[in-house]
């Protein structure tokens, strides 16, 4: 097993000896990973490798059956409801399908987390919403409904909503899924630009190697529930692991 030394990098999220089993099926096996602050960490792997289960643990939606998950300095298993709510407010989530409310405008979709989690005056909330939409280039679509938008625009609208509360950590579940190559490239470039501009940390779940090469500071390769490699994109390309070689060759 190849494993990059993690060193003393400050962690946005740290996972230690995490295992998960559903019935007789072991989905995650003794996962060890440090997702560094201020970086884009990409968890790469084929469908069914355990990526979504790992993401749910980082979000605190699944408690560890064994092992430890620490996010933004909080051990999720030891946190009470108030502490969990606090750490979740510091995280934004870009869901694979966007998860937008089709019954309201893009503007009002971005407004939702601000209305639910702050006591800010309406005028301030509206100003923040306009700022977030400008960040993703959607000012002109503010009053459109999600079902009136293209796939790429819906992803950007969902991204604006994920950024509404100025998260320290952004979690992205297959962000380019369902997009054509040009739109996927534009979204990848936007994610990288926002990460640099805002200085936040990102954990991206993906099986798209082209997107990984455009965005990742560090790659974690998940294979049958185990992380068998972590390192830079260049180190991934140079890896002699047969599982990595097979995956990367198929992804070209």
Secondary structure, 3 states (H helix, E strand, C coil): CCCCCCCCCCEEEEEEEEEEEECCEEEEEEEEEEEECCCEEEEECCCCCCHHHHHHHHCCCCCCCEEEEEECCEECCCCCHHHHHHHHHCEEEECCCCCCCCCCEHHHHHHHHHHHHCCCCHHHHHHHHHHHHHHCCCHHHCCCEHHHCCHHHHHHHHHHHHCCCCCCEEEEECCCCCCCHHHHHHHHHHHHHHHHHHCCEEEEEECCHHHHHHHCCEEEEEECCEEEEEECHHHHHHCCCHHHHHHHHHHC
